[in-house]
Amino acid sequence: MEWFAIFVFPAFTLGTIALGLALHSIKEIKNMERRVEELENKNK
């Protein structure tokens, strides 16, 4: 049972970190798209 905990805990931690980074990068991409749209509207 101990080996199970040894494997699961790091995997869970890495998964949480990966999920956080993914959500953060999605927000950054959406913000960049919004800025691009604002610039395009100003140029019209």
mmCIF entry with sequence, helices, sheets and N, C-alpha, C, O atoms, coordinates in Angstrom:
data_MODEL
# 
_entry.id   MODEL 
# 
_entity.id                         1 
_entity.type                       polymer 
_entity.pdbx_number_of_molecules   1 
# 
_entity_poly.entity_id                      1 
_entity_poly.type                           'polypeptide(L)' 
_entity_poly.nstd_linkage                   no 
_entity_poly.nstd_monomer                   no 
_entity_poly.pdbx_seq_one_letter_code       MEWFAIFVFPAFTLGTIALGLALHSIKEIKNMERRVEELENKNK 
_entity_poly.pdbx_seq_one_letter_code_can   MEWFAIFVFPAFTLGTIALGLALHSIKEIKNMERRVEELENKNK 
_entity_poly.pdbx_strand_id                 A 
# 
loop_
_entity_poly_seq.entity_id 
_entity_poly_seq.num 
_entity_poly_seq.mon_id 
_entity_poly_seq.hetero 
1 1  MET n 
1 2  GLU n 
1 3  TRP n 
1 4  PHE n 
1 5  ALA n 
1 6  ILE n 
1 7  PHE n 
1 8  VAL n 
1 9  PHE n 
1 10 PRO n 
1 11 ALA n 
1 12 PHE n 
1 13 THR n 
1 14 LEU n 
1 15 GLY n 
1 16 THR n 
1 17 ILE n 
1 18 ALA n 
1 19 LEU n 
1 20 GLY n 
1 21 LEU n 
1 22 ALA n 
1 23 LEU n 
1 24 HIS n 
1 25 SER n 
1 26 ILE n 
1 27 LYS n 
1 28 GLU n 
1 29 ILE n 
1 30 LYS n 
1 31 ASN n 
1 32 MET n 
1 33 GLU n 
1 34 ARG n 
1 35 ARG n 
1 36 VAL n 
1 37 GLU n 
1 38 GLU n 
1 39 LEU n 
1 40 GLU n 
1 41 ASN n 
1 42 LYS n 
1 43 ASN n 
1 44 LYS n 
# 
_struct_asym.id          A 
_struct_asym.entity_id   1 
# 
_struct_conf.conf_type_id            HELX_P 
_struct_conf.id                      HELX_P1 
_struct_conf.pdbx_PDB_helix_id       AA1 
_struct_conf.beg_label_comp_id       GLU 
_struct_conf.beg_label_asym_id       A 
_struct_conf.beg_label_seq_id        2 
_struct_conf.pdbx_beg_PDB_ins_code   ? 
_struct_conf.end_label_comp_id       ASN 
_struct_conf.end_label_asym_id       A 
_struct_conf.end_label_seq_id        43 
_struct_conf.pdbx_end_PDB_ins_code   ? 
_struct_conf.beg_auth_comp_id        GLU 
_struct_conf.beg_auth_asym_id        A 
_struct_conf.beg_auth_seq_id         2 
_struct_conf.end_auth_comp_id        ASN 
_struct_conf.end_auth_asym_id        A 
_struct_conf.end_auth_seq_id         43 
_struct_conf.pdbx_PDB_helix_class    1 
_struct_conf.details                 ? 
_struct_conf.pdbx_PDB_helix_length   42 
# 
_struct_conf_type.id          HELX_P 
_struct_conf_type.criteria    ? 
_struct_conf_type.reference   ? 
# 
loop_
_atom_site.group_PDB 
_atom_site.id 
_atom_site.type_symbol 
_atom_site.label_atom_id 
_atom_site.label_alt_id 
_atom_site.label_comp_id 
_atom_site.label_asym_id 
_atom_site.label_entity_id 
_atom_site.label_seq_id 
_atom_site.pdbx_PDB_ins_code 
_atom_site.Cartn_x 
_atom_site.Cartn_y 
_atom_site.Cartn_z 
_atom_site.occupancy 
_atom_site.B_iso_or_equiv 
_atom_site.pdbx_formal_charge 
_atom_site.auth_seq_id 
_atom_site.auth_comp_id 
_atom_site.auth_asym_id 
_atom_site.auth_atom_id 
_atom_site.pdbx_PDB_model_num 
ATOM 1   N N  . MET A 1 1  ? 0.837   -1.209 0.000   1.00 0.00 ? 1  MET A N  1 
ATOM 2   C CA . MET A 1 1  ? 0.000   0.000  0.000   1.00 0.00 ? 1  MET A CA 1 
ATOM 3   C C  . MET A 1 1  ? 0.870   1.255  0.000   1.00 0.00 ? 1  MET A C  1 
ATOM 4   O O  . MET A 1 1  ? 0.480   2.276  -0.568  1.00 0.00 ? 1  MET A O  1 
ATOM 5   N N  . GLU A 1 2  ? 2.036   1.192  0.627   1.00 0.00 ? 2  GLU A N  1 
ATOM 6   C CA . GLU A 1 2  ? 2.883   2.390  0.691   1.00 0.00 ? 2  GLU A CA 1 
ATOM 7   C C  . GLU A 1 2  ? 3.376   2.804  -0.692  1.00 0.00 ? 2  GLU A C  1 
ATOM 8   O O  . GLU A 1 2  ? 3.448   3.995  -0.994  1.00 0.00 ? 2  GLU A O  1 
ATOM 9   N N  . TRP A 1 3  ? 3.721   1.816  -1.545  1.00 0.00 ? 3  TRP A N  1 
ATOM 10  C CA . TRP A 1 3  ? 4.192   2.166  -2.891  1.00 0.00 ? 3  TRP A CA 1 
ATOM 11  C C  . TRP A 1 3  ? 3.098   2.898  -3.661  1.00 0.00 ? 3  TRP A C  1 
ATOM 12  O O  . TRP A 1 3  ? 3.377   3.773  -4.481  1.00 0.00 ? 3  TRP A O  1 
ATOM 13  N N  . PHE A 1 4  ? 1.836   2.523  -3.382  1.00 0.00 ? 4  PHE A N  1 
ATOM 14  C CA . PHE A 1 4  ? 0.702   3.176  -4.038  1.00 0.00 ? 4  PHE A CA 1 
ATOM 15  C C  . PHE A 1 4  ? 0.702   4.673  -3.719  1.00 0.00 ? 4  PHE A C  1 
ATOM 16  O O  . PHE A 1 4  ? 0.544   5.506  -4.612  1.00 0.00 ? 4  PHE A O  1 
ATOM 17  N N  . ALA A 1 5  ? 0.881   5.005  -2.427  1.00 0.00 ? 5  ALA A N  1 
ATOM 18  C CA . ALA A 1 5  ? 0.914   6.407  -2.007  1.00 0.00 ? 5  ALA A CA 1 
ATOM 19  C C  . ALA A 1 5  ? 2.122   7.121  -2.605  1.00 0.00 ? 5  ALA A C  1 
ATOM 20  O O  . ALA A 1 5  ? 2.035   8.287  -2.992  1.00 0.00 ? 5  ALA A O  1 
ATOM 21  N N  . ILE A 1 6  ? 3.248   6.414  -2.676  1.00 0.00 ? 6  ILE A N  1 
ATOM 22  C CA . ILE A 1 6  ? 4.471   7.024  -3.218  1.00 0.00 ? 6  ILE A CA 1 
ATOM 23  C C  . ILE A 1 6  ? 4.271   7.406  -4.683  1.00 0.00 ? 6  ILE A C  1 
ATOM 24  O O  . ILE A 1 6  ? 4.773   8.436  -5.132  1.00 0.00 ? 6  ILE A O  1 
ATOM 25  N N  . PHE A 1 7  ? 3.530   6.568  -5.437  1.00 0.00 ? 7  PHE A N  1 
ATOM 26  C CA . PHE A 1 7  ? 3.314   6.881  -6.855  1.00 0.00 ? 7  PHE A CA 1 
ATOM 27  C C  . PHE A 1 7  ? 2.193   7.892  -7.057  1.00 0.00 ? 7  PHE A C  1 
ATOM 28  O O  . PHE A 1 7  ? 2.302   8.782  -7.899  1.00 0.00 ? 7  PHE A O  1 
ATOM 29  N N  . VAL A 1 8  ? 1.119   7.759  -6.290  1.00 0.00 ? 8  VAL A N  1 
ATOM 30  C CA . VAL A 1 8  ? -0.064  8.593  -6.530  1.00 0.00 ? 8  VAL A CA 1 
ATOM 31  C C  . VAL A 1 8  ? 0.173   10.045 -6.134  1.00 0.00 ? 8  VAL A C  1 
ATOM 32  O O  . VAL A 1 8  ? -0.240  10.954 -6.854  1.00 0.00 ? 8  VAL A O  1 
ATOM 33  N N  . PHE A 1 9  ? 0.829   10.275 -5.004  1.00 0.00 ? 9  PHE A N  1 
ATOM 34  C CA . PHE A 1 9  ? 0.971   11.661 -4.537  1.00 0.00 ? 9  PHE A CA 1 
ATOM 35  C C  . PHE A 1 9  ? 1.737   12.540 -5.525  1.00 0.00 ? 9  PHE A C  1 
ATOM 36  O O  . PHE A 1 9  ? 1.249   13.622 -5.855  1.00 0.00 ? 9  PHE A O  1 
ATOM 37  N N  . PRO A 1 10 ? 2.925   12.128 -6.021  1.00 0.00 ? 10 PRO A N  1 
ATOM 38  C CA . PRO A 1 10 ? 3.628   12.972 -7.001  1.00 0.00 ? 10 PRO A CA 1 
ATOM 39  C C  . PRO A 1 10 ? 2.829   13.147 -8.288  1.00 0.00 ? 10 PRO A C  1 
ATOM 40  O O  . PRO A 1 10 ? 2.828   14.230 -8.874  1.00 0.00 ? 10 PRO A O  1 
ATOM 41  N N  . ALA A 1 11 ? 2.149   12.090 -8.732  1.00 0.00 ? 11 ALA A N  1 
ATOM 42  C CA . ALA A 1 11 ? 1.356   12.192 -9.959  1.00 0.00 ? 11 ALA A CA 1 
ATOM 43  C C  . ALA A 1 11 ? 0.227   13.204 -9.768  1.00 0.00 ? 11 ALA A C  1 
ATOM 44  O O  . ALA A 1 11 ? -0.043  14.013 -10.656 1.00 0.00 ? 11 ALA A O  1 
ATOM 45  N N  . PHE A 1 12 ? -0.429  13.156 -8.615  1.00 0.00 ? 12 PHE A N  1 
ATOM 46  C CA . PHE A 1 12 ? -1.521  14.087 -8.322  1.00 0.00 ? 12 PHE A CA 1 
ATOM 47  C C  . PHE A 1 12 ? -0.999  15.520 -8.264  1.00 0.00 ? 12 PHE A C  1 
ATOM 48  O O  . PHE A 1 12 ? -1.625  16.442 -8.787  1.00 0.00 ? 12 PHE A O  1 
ATOM 49  N N  . THR A 1 13 ? 0.167   15.697 -7.614  1.00 0.00 ? 13 THR A N  1 
ATOM 50  C CA . THR A 1 13 ? 0.762   17.030 -7.501  1.00 0.00 ? 13 THR A CA 1 
ATOM 51  C C  . THR A 1 13 ? 1.126   17.572 -8.875  1.00 0.00 ? 13 THR A C  1 
ATOM 52  O O  . THR A 1 13 ? 0.823   18.722 -9.192  1.00 0.00 ? 13 THR A O  1 
ATOM 53  N N  . LEU A 1 14 ? 1.776   16.745 -9.692  1.00 0.00 ? 14 LEU A N  1 
ATOM 54  C CA . LEU A 1 14 ? 2.148   17.178 -11.044 1.00 0.00 ? 14 LEU A CA 1 
ATOM 55  C C  . LEU A 1 14 ? 0.906   17.483 -11.871 1.00 0.00 ? 14 LEU A C  1 
ATOM 56  O O  . LEU A 1 14 ? 0.891   18.446 -12.639 1.00 0.00 ? 14 LEU A O  1 
ATOM 57  N N  . GLY A 1 15 ? -0.133  16.671 -11.719 1.00 0.00 ? 15 GLY A N  1 
ATOM 58  C CA . GLY A 1 15 ? -1.377  16.904 -12.452 1.00 0.00 ? 15 GLY A CA 1 
ATOM 59  C C  . GLY A 1 15 ? -2.005  18.233 -12.065 1.00 0.00 ? 15 GLY A C  1 
ATOM 60  O O  . GLY A 1 15 ? -2.500  18.962 -12.925 1.00 0.00 ? 15 GLY A O  1 
ATOM 61  N N  . THR A 1 16 ? -1.988  18.549 -10.783 1.00 0.00 ? 16 THR A N  1 
ATOM 62  C CA . THR A 1 16 ? -2.542  19.821 -10.305 1.00 0.00 ? 16 THR A CA 1 
ATOM 63  C C  . THR A 1 16 ? -1.751  20.994 -10.868 1.00 0.00 ? 16 THR A C  1 
ATOM 64  O O  . THR A 1 16 ? -2.330  21.986 -11.310 1.00 0.00 ? 16 THR A O  1 
ATOM 65  N N  . ILE A 1 17 ? -0.419  20.879 -10.850 1.00 0.00 ? 17 ILE A N  1 
ATOM 66  C CA . ILE A 1 17 ? 0.434   21.945 -11.385 1.00 0.00 ? 17 ILE A CA 1 
ATOM 67  C C  . ILE A 1 17 ? 0.174   22.115 -12.880 1.00 0.00 ? 17 ILE A C  1 
ATOM 68  O O  . ILE A 1 17 ? 0.042   23.238 -13.365 1.00 0.00 ? 17 ILE A O  1 
ATOM 69  N N  . ALA A 1 18 ? 0.101   21.000 -13.609 1.00 0.00 ? 18 ALA A N  1 
ATOM 70  C CA . ALA A 1 18 ? -0.129  21.059 -15.054 1.00 0.00 ? 18 ALA A CA 1 
ATOM 71  C C  . ALA A 1 18 ? -1.478  21.713 -15.352 1.00 0.00 ? 18 ALA A C  1 
ATOM 72  O O  . ALA A 1 18 ? -1.592  22.522 -16.273 1.00 0.00 ? 18 ALA A O  1 
ATOM 73  N N  . LEU A 1 19 ? -2.497  21.356 -14.567 1.00 0.00 ? 19 LEU A N  1 
ATOM 74  C CA . LEU A 1 19 ? -3.823  21.934 -14.766 1.00 0.00 ? 19 LEU A CA 1 
ATOM 75  C C  . LEU A 1 19 ? -3.786  23.441 -14.518 1.00 0.00 ? 19 LEU A C  1 
ATOM 76  O O  . LEU A 1 19 ? -4.364  24.210 -15.286 1.00 0.00 ? 19 LEU A O  1 
ATOM 77  N N  . GLY A 1 20 ? -3.116  23.860 -13.459 1.00 0.00 ? 20 GLY A N  1 
ATOM 78  C CA . GLY A 1 20 ? -2.997  25.287 -13.159 1.00 0.00 ? 20 GLY A CA 1 
ATOM 79  C C  . GLY A 1 20 ? -2.292  26.042 -14.274 1.00 0.00 ? 20 GLY A C  1 
ATOM 80  O O  . GLY A 1 20 ? -2.728  27.126 -14.661 1.00 0.00 ? 20 GLY A O  1 
ATOM 81  N N  . LEU A 1 21 ? -1.201  25.475 -14.797 1.00 0.00 ? 21 LEU A N  1 
ATOM 82  C CA . LEU A 1 21 ? -0.479  26.127 -15.893 1.00 0.00 ? 21 LEU A CA 1 
ATOM 83  C C  . LEU A 1 21 ? -1.351  26.199 -17.138 1.00 0.00 ? 21 LEU A C  1 
ATOM 84  O O  . LEU A 1 21 ? -1.351  27.213 -17.836 1.00 0.00 ? 21 LEU A O  1 
ATOM 85  N N  . ALA A 1 22 ? -2.098  25.130 -17.424 1.00 0.00 ? 22 ALA A N  1 
ATOM 86  C CA . ALA A 1 22 ? -2.960  25.112 -18.604 1.00 0.00 ? 22 ALA A CA 1 
ATOM 87  C C  . ALA A 1 22 ? -4.034  26.193 -18.494 1.00 0.00 ? 22 ALA A C  1 
ATOM 88  O O  . ALA A 1 22 ? -4.275  26.928 -19.451 1.00 0.00 ? 22 ALA A O  1 
ATOM 89  N N  . LEU A 1 23 ? -4.677  26.292 -17.334 1.00 0.00 ? 23 LEU A N  1 
ATOM 90  C CA . LEU A 1 23 ? -5.714  27.309 -17.146 1.00 0.00 ? 23 LEU A CA 1 
ATOM 91  C C  . LEU A 1 23 ? -5.117  28.704 -17.278 1.00 0.00 ? 23 LEU A C  1 
ATOM 92  O O  . LEU A 1 23 ? -5.731  29.586 -17.877 1.00 0.00 ? 23 LEU A O  1 
ATOM 93  N N  . HIS A 1 24 ? -3.922  28.910 -16.720 1.00 0.00 ? 24 HIS A N  1 
ATOM 94  C CA . HIS A 1 24 ? -3.274  30.215 -16.790 1.00 0.00 ? 24 HIS A CA 1 
ATOM 95  C C  . HIS A 1 24 ? -2.962  30.574 -18.240 1.00 0.00 ? 24 HIS A C  1 
ATOM 96  O O  . HIS A 1 24 ? -3.202  31.708 -18.655 1.00 0.00 ? 24 HIS A O  1 
ATOM 97  N N  . SER A 1 25 ? -2.428  29.624 -19.021 1.00 0.00 ? 25 SER A N  1 
ATOM 98  C CA . SER A 1 25 ? -2.074  29.921 -20.404 1.00 0.00 ? 25 SER A CA 1 
ATOM 99  C C  . SER A 1 25 ? -3.324  30.164 -21.248 1.00 0.00 ? 25 SER A C  1 
ATOM 100 O O  . SER A 1 25 ? -3.292  30.972 -22.175 1.00 0.00 ? 25 SER A O  1 
ATOM 101 N N  . ILE A 1 26 ? -4.431  29.471 -20.937 1.00 0.00 ? 26 ILE A N  1 
ATOM 102 C CA . ILE A 1 26 ? -5.684  29.720 -21.666 1.00 0.00 ? 26 ILE A CA 1 
ATOM 103 C C  . ILE A 1 26 ? -6.142  31.157 -21.417 1.00 0.00 ? 26 ILE A C  1 
ATOM 104 O O  . ILE A 1 26 ? -6.565  31.840 -22.349 1.00 0.00 ? 26 ILE A O  1 
ATOM 105 N N  . LYS A 1 27 ? -6.061  31.619 -20.174 1.00 0.00 ? 27 LYS A N  1 
ATOM 106 C CA . LYS A 1 27 ? -6.441  33.001 -19.856 1.00 0.00 ? 27 LYS A CA 1 
ATOM 107 C C  . LYS A 1 27 ? -5.554  33.979 -20.613 1.00 0.00 ? 27 LYS A C  1 
ATOM 108 O O  . LYS A 1 27 ? -6.048  34.966 -21.160 1.00 0.00 ? 27 LYS A O  1 
ATOM 109 N N  . GLU A 1 28 ? -4.238  33.716 -20.652 1.00 0.00 ? 28 GLU A N  1 
ATOM 110 C CA . GLU A 1 28 ? -3.306  34.604 -21.350 1.00 0.00 ? 28 GLU A CA 1 
ATOM 111 C C  . GLU A 1 28 ? -3.652  34.681 -22.834 1.00 0.00 ? 28 GLU A C  1 
ATOM 112 O O  . GLU A 1 28 ? -3.645  35.765 -23.417 1.00 0.00 ? 28 GLU A O  1 
ATOM 113 N N  . ILE A 1 29 ? -3.956  33.533 -23.449 1.00 0.00 ? 29 ILE A N  1 
ATOM 114 C CA . ILE A 1 29 ? -4.290  33.508 -24.878 1.00 0.00 ? 29 ILE A CA 1 
ATOM 115 C C  . ILE A 1 29 ? -5.561  34.314 -25.130 1.00 0.00 ? 29 ILE A C  1 
ATOM 116 O O  . ILE A 1 29 ? -5.624  35.077 -26.093 1.00 0.00 ? 29 ILE A O  1 
ATOM 117 N N  . LYS A 1 30 ? -6.573  34.155 -24.279 1.00 0.00 ? 30 LYS A N  1 
ATOM 118 C CA . LYS A 1 30 ? -7.822  34.906 -24.452 1.00 0.00 ? 30 LYS A CA 1 
ATOM 119 C C  . LYS A 1 30 ? -7.562  36.403 -24.311 1.00 0.00 ? 30 LYS A C  1 
ATOM 120 O O  . LYS A 1 30 ? -8.113  37.200 -25.071 1.00 0.00 ? 30 LYS A O  1 
ATOM 121 N N  . ASN A 1 31 ? -6.728  36.793 -23.345 1.00 0.00 ? 31 ASN A N  1 
ATOM 122 C CA . ASN A 1 31 ? -6.401  38.209 -23.173 1.00 0.00 ? 31 ASN A CA 1 
ATOM 123 C C  . ASN A 1 31 ? -5.693  38.750 -24.403 1.00 0.00 ? 31 ASN A C  1 
ATOM 124 O O  . ASN A 1 31 ? -5.973  39.870 -24.830 1.00 0.00 ? 31 ASN A O  1 
ATOM 125 N N  . MET A 1 32 ? -4.773  37.971 -24.986 1.00 0.00 ? 32 MET A N  1 
ATOM 126 C CA . MET A 1 32 ? -4.063  38.400 -26.185 1.00 0.00 ? 32 MET A CA 1 
ATOM 127 C C  . MET A 1 32 ? -5.035  38.567 -27.344 1.00 0.00 ? 32 MET A C  1 
ATOM 128 O O  . MET A 1 32 ? -4.944  39.542 -28.089 1.00 0.00 ? 32 MET A O  1 
ATOM 129 N N  . GLU A 1 33 ? -5.971  37.623 -27.507 1.00 0.00 ? 33 GLU A N  1 
ATOM 130 C CA . GLU A 1 33 ? -6.956  37.719 -28.587 1.00 0.00 ? 33 GLU A CA 1 
ATOM 131 C C  . GLU A 1 33 ? -7.803  38.975 -28.417 1.00 0.00 ? 33 GLU A C  1 
ATOM 132 O O  . GLU A 1 33 ? -8.114  39.650 -29.398 1.00 0.00 ? 33 GLU A O  1 
ATOM 133 N N  . ARG A 1 34 ? -8.176  39.291 -27.183 1.00 0.00 ? 34 ARG A N  1 
ATOM 134 C CA . ARG A 1 34 ? -8.992  40.473 -26.918 1.00 0.00 ? 34 ARG A CA 1 
ATOM 135 C C  . ARG A 1 34 ? -8.216  41.733 -27.301 1.00 0.00 ? 34 ARG A C  1 
ATOM 136 O O  . ARG A 1 34 ? -8.778  42.648 -27.903 1.00 0.00 ? 34 ARG A O  1 
ATOM 137 N N  . ARG A 1 35 ? -6.918  41.784 -26.952 1.00 0.00 ? 35 ARG A N  1 
ATOM 138 C CA . ARG A 1 35 ? -6.099  42.943 -27.296 1.00 0.00 ? 35 ARG A CA 1 
ATOM 139 C C  . ARG A 1 35 ? -6.003  43.102 -28.807 1.00 0.00 ? 35 ARG A C  1 
ATOM 140 O O  . ARG A 1 35 ? -6.077  44.215 -29.326 1.00 0.00 ? 35 ARG A O  1 
ATOM 141 N N  . VAL A 1 36 ? -5.837  41.984 -29.510 1.00 0.00 ? 36 VAL A N  1 
ATOM 142 C CA . VAL A 1 36 ? -5.741  42.037 -30.974 1.00 0.00 ? 36 VAL A CA 1 
ATOM 143 C C  . VAL A 1 36 ? -7.040  42.586 -31.557 1.00 0.00 ? 36 VAL A C  1 
ATOM 144 O O  . VAL A 1 36 ? -7.009  43.420 -32.462 1.00 0.00 ? 36 VAL A O  1 
ATOM 145 N N  . GLU A 1 37 ? -8.181  42.123 -31.044 1.00 0.00 ? 37 GLU A N  1 
ATOM 146 C CA . GLU A 1 37 ? -9.471  42.619 -31.535 1.00 0.00 ? 37 GLU A CA 1 
ATOM 147 C C  . GLU A 1 37 ? -9.605  44.116 -31.279 1.00 0.00 ? 37 GLU A C  1 
ATOM 148 O O  . GLU A 1 37 ? -10.090 44.846 -32.144 1.00 0.00 ? 37 GLU A O  1 
ATOM 149 N N  . GLU A 1 38 ? -9.183  44.585 -30.103 1.00 0.00 ? 38 GLU A N  1 
ATOM 150 C CA . GLU A 1 38 ? -9.264  46.014 -29.795 1.00 0.00 ? 38 GLU A CA 1 
ATOM 151 C C  . GLU A 1 38 ? -8.405  46.818 -30.761 1.00 0.00 ? 38 GLU A C  1 
ATOM 152 O O  . GLU A 1 38 ? -8.826  47.874 -31.234 1.00 0.00 ? 38 GLU A O  1 
ATOM 153 N N  . LEU A 1 39 ? -7.203  46.328 -31.057 1.00 0.00 ? 39 LEU A N  1 
ATOM 154 C CA . LEU A 1 39 ? -6.329  47.034 -31.993 1.00 0.00 ? 39 LEU A CA 1 
ATOM 155 C C  . LEU A 1 39 ? -6.948  47.067 -33.384 1.00 0.00 ? 39 LEU A C  1 
ATOM 156 O O  . LEU A 1 39 ? -6.885  48.092 -34.063 1.00 0.00 ? 39 LEU A O  1 
ATOM 157 N N  . GLU A 1 40 ? -7.545  45.960 -33.816 1.00 0.00 ? 40 GLU A N  1 
ATOM 158 C CA . GLU A 1 40 ? -8.174  45.917 -35.136 1.00 0.00 ? 40 GLU A CA 1 
ATOM 159 C C  . GLU A 1 40 ? -9.344  46.893 -35.201 1.00 0.00 ? 40 GLU A C  1 
ATOM 160 O O  . GLU A 1 40 ? -9.540  47.551 -36.222 1.00 0.00 ? 40 GLU A O  1 
ATOM 161 N N  . ASN A 1 41 ? -10.124 46.997 -34.125 1.00 0.00 ? 41 ASN A N  1 
ATOM 162 C CA . ASN A 1 41 ? -11.257 47.923 -34.109 1.00 0.00 ? 41 ASN A CA 1 
ATOM 163 C C  . ASN A 1 41 ? -10.777 49.371 -34.171 1.00 0.00 ? 41 ASN A C  1 
ATOM 164 O O  . ASN A 1 41 ? -11.414 50.203 -34.816 1.00 0.00 ? 41 ASN A O  1 
ATOM 165 N N  . LYS A 1 42 ? -9.660  49.682 -33.509 1.00 0.00 ? 42 LYS A N  1 
ATOM 166 C CA . LYS A 1 42 ? -9.127  51.042 -33.545 1.00 0.00 ? 42 LYS A CA 1 
ATOM 167 C C  . LYS A 1 42 ? -8.647  51.395 -34.950 1.00 0.00 ? 42 LYS A C  1 
ATOM 168 O O  . LYS A 1 42 ? -8.772  52.542 -35.378 1.00 0.00 ? 42 LYS A O  1 
ATOM 169 N N  . ASN A 1 43 ? -8.102  50.419 -35.665 1.00 0.00 ? 43 ASN A N  1 
ATOM 170 C CA . ASN A 1 43 ? -7.559  50.682 -36.995 1.00 0.00 ? 43 ASN A CA 1 
ATOM 171 C C  . ASN A 1 43 ? -8.650  50.860 -38.046 1.00 0.00 ? 43 ASN A C  1 
ATOM 172 O O  . ASN A 1 43 ? -8.388  51.420 -39.110 1.00 0.00 ? 43 ASN A O  1 
ATOM 173 N N  . LYS A 1 44 ? -9.867  50.396 -37.769 1.00 0.00 ? 44 LYS A N  1 
ATOM 174 C CA . LYS A 1 44 ? -10.953 50.515 -38.753 1.00 0.00 ? 44 LYS A CA 1 
ATOM 175 C C  . LYS A 1 44 ? -11.393 51.963 -38.911 1.00 0.00 ? 44 LYS A C  1 
ATOM 176 O O  . LYS A 1 44 ? -12.296 52.252 -39.697 1.00 0.00 ? 44 LYS A O  1 
# 
